[in-house]
């Protein structure tokens, strides 16, 4: 299950990022605050969508509820065993899956450990910083930082290099401080913590890093807009950033720092944006944000409906007595190695009125006593109702267990239903 969620996130993340990018360009060109909210919502979706599509079939049930039914059935069904294919595919997956989970858990643990170390580092800077008498009462100085930062998560404060007040003019110092105060007012340290935890947990997913980079860029842009609103001219603020780019040295800071000037290149990009013409909006476009969330929900339901990964119907089989499997084994031991076989194939009860051709393949797991223990859709017809009917038929059919050296073991069988319109 974990492996399926992790791999689904790799291709489903492309859909999430594409939707967010399109909406941010169409509806939030002038509002960095809105773009920040959109990309933050995308980060949450990159976690939620793969989990929801793997654990729920709500979309398939919704589609089934709206499916029209006719009184003119017309389908022919053929059943095809394919045990060798199922054994090969499942065997490969079961061999690789534990190593994938171990690698993911190790990578996530390293990332979270880095965040914990960063938290301790920043809290230390915050505790050792002192209140600057030459600045406003909420600004602290420190010998440990080379750039202005916001330190702390629950009680964040603005921390600047100890010599910055003597280097900058009072107006430029106010501009720098207002930018950092904007981070505090927007609760950016907390949102940044959530962002970094997601990035650490899904470190292998490139879409998470794309969305996370966009969140960081738009966070800085939104705080720039706030600082301009508080201090006046965007041109003066751009000159202030240019001065900082020349005088500040680069410093590698923990990821939990909100508002760090991480590179001169980032400062240049912010300056270019400030020099661009056009008014900027400080508020969030709730229609754009709400519409994006609705699109994420719709995409999740669509993925659940048209790419089902789990068969959730209850297992039922004609072999309810474990001794039935043992009786079969005694009779068949003349051939000590036998793949699982179907004994009584139940034809699917397909929805009426469907005019389509295709096939569905269900991987059926069969216990040593002949019981069906699991089913999974290996090939979908693209119609949730048809898939569900074939899953139910596969579970209701009866099977003989797989034999290895006259011993019943767990086996697999591919239950395939080919359908086409009848005459």
C-alpha positions in Angstrom: 0.0 0.0 0.0 2.8 2.4 0.9 4.7 1.7 -2.3 1.5 2.3 -4.4 0.9 5.6 -2.7 4.5 6.7 -3.2 4.6 5.8 -6.9 1.1 7.2 -7.6 2.4 10.5 -6.3 5.0 10.7 -9.0 2.5 10.8 -11.9 -0.5 12.3 -10.0 1.8 15.1 -8.8 2.2 16.3 -12.4 -1.6 16.9 -12.6 -1.6 18.8 -9.4 1.3 21.1 -10.4 -0.1 21.7 -13.9 -3.5 22.8 -12.4 -1.8 25.1 -9.9 0.5 26.6 -12.5 -2.4 27.3 -14.9 -4.6 28.9 -12.2 -1.7 31.0 -10.8 -1.0 32.4 -14.3 -4.7 33.0 -15.2 -6.1 34.3 -11.9 -3.3 35.5 -9.6 -0.8 37.4 -11.8 -0.8 40.4 -9.5 -1.1 38.8 -6.1 1.9 37.0 -4.7 -0.2 36.3 -1.6 -2.7 34.4 -3.6 0.0 32.5 -5.5 1.6 31.5 -2.2 -1.7 30.2 -1.0 -2.2 28.3 -4.3 1.1 26.6 -4.2 0.8 25.8 -0.5 -2.6 24.1 -1.3 -0.8 22.2 -4.0 1.7 20.9 -1.5 -1.1 19.6 0.6 -2.7 18.0 -2.5 0.5 16.3 -3.4 0.1 14.4 -0.1 -3.7 14.0 0.0 -4.4 13.0 -3.7 -2.3 9.8 -3.8 -3.5 8.7 -0.4 -7.1 9.3 -1.3 -6.9 7.5 -4.6 -5.3 4.5 -3.0 -7.5 4.1 0.0 -10.9 5.2 -1.3 -13.2 4.3 -4.2 -15.6 7.2 -3.6 -15.2 8.4 -7.2 -16.1 5.0 -8.6 -19.1 4.8 -6.3 -20.2 8.3 -7.4 -19.8 7.4 -11.1 -21.8 4.2 -10.5 -24.6 6.1 -8.9 -25.0 8.3 -11.9 -24.6 5.5 -14.5 -27.7 5.0 -16.6 -29.1 1.5 -16.8 -31.0 -0.1 -19.8 -33.1 -3.2 -20.1 -31.3 -4.4 -23.2 -28.2 -6.4 -22.1 -26.0 -7.7 -24.8 -22.6 -9.0 -23.8 -20.6 -12.2 -24.2 -18.0 -13.2 -21.5 -14.9 -15.3 -21.9 -12.6 -16.3 -19.0 -8.9 -16.7 -19.4 -6.4 -18.1 -16.9 -3.0 -16.4 -16.7 -1.4 -17.7 -13.6 2.2 -17.4 -14.9 1.8 -13.7 -15.6 0.3 -13.0 -12.2 3.0 -14.9 -10.4 5.8 -13.1 -12.2 4.4 -9.6 -11.7 3.4 -10.1 -8.1 6.7 -11.9 -7.3 8.7 -9.0 -8.7 6.6 -6.4 -6.9 6.8 -8.3 -3.5 10.5 -8.6 -3.9 11.1 -4.9 -4.6 8.4 -3.3 -2.4 10.1 -3.9 1.0 13.4 -2.3 -0.2 11.4 0.7 -1.6 9.7 1.2 1.8 13.1 0.9 3.6 14.8 3.4 1.3 11.9 5.8 1.6 11.8 5.5 5.4 15.5 6.0 5.7 15.5 9.1 3.4 12.5 10.6 5.2 14.2 10.0 8.6 17.3 11.8 7.4 15.3 14.7 6.2 13.4 15.0 9.4 16.5 14.7 11.5 18.0 17.6 9.5 14.9 19.7 10.3 15.2 18.8 14.0 18.8 19.9 14.0 17.9 23.1 12.2 15.2 23.8 14.8 17.7 23.4 17.7 20.2 25.7 15.8 17.6 28.4 15.2 16.3 28.3 18.7 19.8 28.7 20.0 20.3 31.8 17.8 17.0 33.2 19.1 18.0 32.7 22.7 21.4 34.2 22.4 20.3 37.3 20.4 20.0 40.6 22.2 17.4 43.4 21.7 18.8 46.3 19.6 18.4 49.7 21.1 18.9 51.4 17.8 15.9 49.6 16.2 12.3 49.0 17.0 11.5 47.0 20.1 11.0 43.7 18.4 14.3 43.5 16.5 17.2 41.5 17.8 20.9 41.5 16.9 23.2 38.5 16.6 26.8 37.7 15.7 25.7 34.3 14.4 23.8 35.5 11.3 25.0 37.3 8.2 21.6 38.1 6.8 18.3 39.2 8.4 16.1 36.3 9.4 13.0 35.4 11.4 14.0 33.0 14.1 11.6 30.7 16.0 8.3 28.9 15.2 5.8 29.5 18.0 7.3 32.9 19.1 9.2 34.2 16.1 11.3 37.3 16.3 13.3 39.4 13.7 17.1 38.9 14.0 19.6 40.9 12.0 23.4 41.0 11.9 24.7 43.0 14.8 26.4 45.6 12.5 23.4 46.1 10.1 21.9 49.1 11.9 25.2 50.9 11.6 25.6 50.0 8.0 22.1 50.9 6.6 20.3 54.1 6.7 17.3 54.3 9.0 14.9 54.2 6.1 16.5 51.1 4.6 16.7 49.4 7.9 13.0 50.0 8.3 12.4 48.4 4.9 14.3 45.3 5.8 12.6 45.0 9.2 9.1 45.4 7.7 9.8 42.6 5.3 10.8 40.3 8.2 7.8 41.5 10.2 5.6 40.5 7.3 6.8 36.9 7.7 5.8 37.0 11.4 2.3 38.5 10.7 1.7 35.9 8.0 2.7 33.1 10.3 5.3 32.1 7.7 7.5 30.2 10.1 4.7 27.7 10.8 3.8 27.3 7.1 7.5 26.9 6.3 7.7 24.2 8.9 4.8 22.3 7.3 6.3 22.8 3.9 9.7 21.4 5.0 8.2 18.4 6.7 6.3 17.5 3.4 9.5 18.0 1.4 11.4 15.7 3.8 8.7 13.0 3.8 8.4 13.1 0.0 12.0 13.8 -0.8 12.1 11.6 -3.9 9.1 13.4 -5.6 10.3 16.1 -8.0 6.8 17.7 -8.0 7.0 18.3 -4.3 10.3 20.3 -4.8 8.8 22.3 -7.7 5.8 23.3 -5.6 8.0 23.9 -2.5 10.3 26.2 -4.5 7.3 28.1 -5.8 6.0 28.5 -2.2 9.3 29.9 -1.0 9.6 32.4 -3.9 6.0 33.6 -3.6 6.4 33.9 0.2 9.3 36.4 -0.3 7.4 38.2 -3.0 4.3 38.6 -0.8 6.5 40.0 2.0 8.1 42.4 -0.4 4.7 43.7 -1.4 3.8 44.1 2.3 7.1 46.0 3.0 6.4 48.4 0.0 2.9 49.0 1.3 4.3 50.0 4.7 7.3 52.0 3.6 6.3 53.7 0.3 8.0 53.4 -3.1 8.7 50.1 -4.7 11.7 51.7 -6.5 13.3 52.7 -3.1 12.7 49.2 -1.8 14.4 47.7 -4.9 17.4 50.0 -4.3 17.5 48.8 -0.7 17.6 45.2 -1.9 20.4 46.1 -4.3 22.4 47.5 -1.5 21.9 44.4 0.6 23.0 42.2 -2.4 26.3 44.1 -2.5 27.0 44.1 1.2 25.6 40.8 2.6 27.7 37.7 2.4 26.0 34.4 1.6 25.2 32.1 4.6 23.9 28.6 4.6 21.0 28.6 7.1 18.7 25.8 8.3 15.6 25.2 6.1 13.3 26.2 9.0 14.4 29.9 8.6 11.6 32.0 7.1 12.8 35.1 5.3 16.5 34.4 4.8 18.3 36.1 2.0 19.7 32.9 0.6 21.5 34.1 -2.5 22.3 37.2 -4.5 20.5 35.6 -7.5 17.3 35.4 -5.5 17.7 39.1 -4.5 18.2 40.1 -8.2 14.9 38.2 -9.1 13.0 40.1 -6.4 14.5 43.4 -7.6 13.4 42.7 -11.2 9.9 41.9 -10.0 9.6 45.1 -7.9 10.8 47.2 -10.9 8.1 45.7 -13.1 5.1 47.9 -13.7 1.6 47.2 -12.5 -0.2 47.4 -9.1 0.0 44.5 -6.7 -2.7 43.1 -4.5 -2.0 42.1 -0.9 -5.1 40.0 -0.2 -5.9 36.5 -1.2 -8.2 35.8 -4.1 -10.6 33.4 -2.4 -12.3 32.5 -5.6 -9.0 31.3 -7.2 -8.0 29.4 -4.0 -11.5 27.9 -3.6 -11.6 26.9 -7.3 -8.2 25.3 -7.1 -9.3 23.2 -4.1 -12.5 22.2 -5.9 -10.4 21.1 -8.9 -8.1 19.0 -6.7 -11.2 17.3 -5.2 -12.6 16.7 -8.7 -9.3 15.3 -10.0 -9.2 12.9 -7.0 -12.7 11.6 -7.7 -11.9 11.2 -11.4 -8.7 9.2 -10.5 -10.7 7.1 -8.2 -13.4 6.5 -10.8 -11.2 5.8 -13.9 -8.1 4.2 -12.5 -9.2 1.9 -9.7 -6.4 0.4 -7.7 -8.2 -1.5 -5.0 -11.1 -4.0 -5.1 -13.1 -3.4 -1.9 -15.9 -5.9 -2.4 -16.1 -8.5 0.4 -14.5 -11.8 -0.5 -16.9 -14.8 -0.9 -16.1 -18.2 -2.3 -17.7 -21.5 -2.6 -14.8 -23.2 -0.7 -15.7 -22.2 2.9 -14.4 -25.4 4.5 -10.6 -25.7 4.8 -11.0 -29.5 4.5 -12.2 -28.9 0.9 -8.8 -27.7 -0.1 -7.2 -30.6 1.6 -9.5 -33.1 -0.3 -8.4 -31.5 -3.6 -4.8 -31.8 -2.6 -5.1 -35.5 -1.9 -6.7 -36.1 -5.2 -4.3 -34.1 -7.2 -1.0 -35.2 -5.7 -0.2 -37.3 -8.7 1.0 -33.9 -10.1 2.9 -32.4 -7.2 3.3 -28.9 -8.7 0.1 -27.3 -9.9 -0.8 -23.7 -10.4 -3.9 -22.3 -8.8 -6.9 -23.1 -11.1 -10.4 -21.9 -11.4 -13.1 -24.6 -10.6 -16.3 -22.7 -11.2 -16.2 -19.4 -13.0 -19.0 -17.0 -12.3 -19.9 -14.7 -15.1 -19.9 -11.0 -14.3 -23.3 -9.3 -13.9 -22.5 -6.4 -16.1 -24.5 -3.1 -16.1 -27.3 -3.2 -18.7 -27.3 -0.9 -21.7 -23.5 -0.5 -22.0 -22.4 -0.4 -25.6 -18.7 -1.1 -25.4 -16.0 -3.7 -26.0 -13.0 -4.4 -24.0 -11.5 -6.5 -21.2 -10.9 -6.5 -17.5 -8.1 -8.5 -15.8 -8.3 -9.1 -12.0 -5.4 -10.5 -10.1 -6.9 -13.0 -7.6 -4.9 -14.2 -4.5 -5.9 -17.7 -3.4 -5.0 -19.1 0.0 -3.9 -22.7 0.6 -7.4 -23.6 1.5 -8.8 -22.2 -1.7 -10.2 -19.1 -0.3 -10.0 -15.8 -2.2 -8.0 -13.4 0.1 -7.4 -10.5 -2.2 -8.2 -9.0 -5.6 -6.6 -6.2 -7.6 -7.5 -4.6 -10.9 -4.6 -5.2 -13.2 -6.3 -3.9 -16.3 -9.3 -1.6 -16.1 -12.0 -1.3 -18.7 -12.2 2.5 -18.0 -15.7 2.0 -16.6 -16.0 1.6 -12.8 -19.3 -0.3 -13.0 -17.8 -2.9 -15.3 -14.7 -3.2 -13.2 -16.7 -3.7 -10.1 -18.9 -6.4 -11.7 -15.8 -8.3 -12.8 -14.2 -8.0 -9.4 -17.4 -9.4 -7.8 -17.4 -12.3 -10.2 -13.8 -13.1 -9.6 -14.4 -13.2 -5.9 -17.5 -15.3 -6.2 -15.8 -17.9 -8.4 -14.2 -21.0 -6.8 -10.6 -22.0 -7.1 -8.2 -24.8 -6.3 -5.0 -23.9 -4.5 -1.5 -23.9 -5.9 0.5 -27.0 -5.1 4.3 -27.1 -4.6 5.6 -30.6 -3.9 2.1 -31.7 -3.0 1.8 -28.9 -0.4 -0.8 -26.2 -0.8 0.6 -22.7 -0.8 -0.7 -19.2 -1.6 -1.2 -18.8 -5.4 -2.4 -16.3 -7.9 -4.8 -16.4 -10.8 -5.7 -13.8 -13.4 -9.4 -13.6 -13.9 -10.0 -12.0 -17.3 -13.4 -11.0 -18.7 -13.6 -10.0 -22.3 -16.9 -8.3 -23.3 -18.5 -7.0 -26.4 -22.0 -6.0 -27.4 -24.2 -8.9 -28.1 -26.3 -9.3 -31.3 
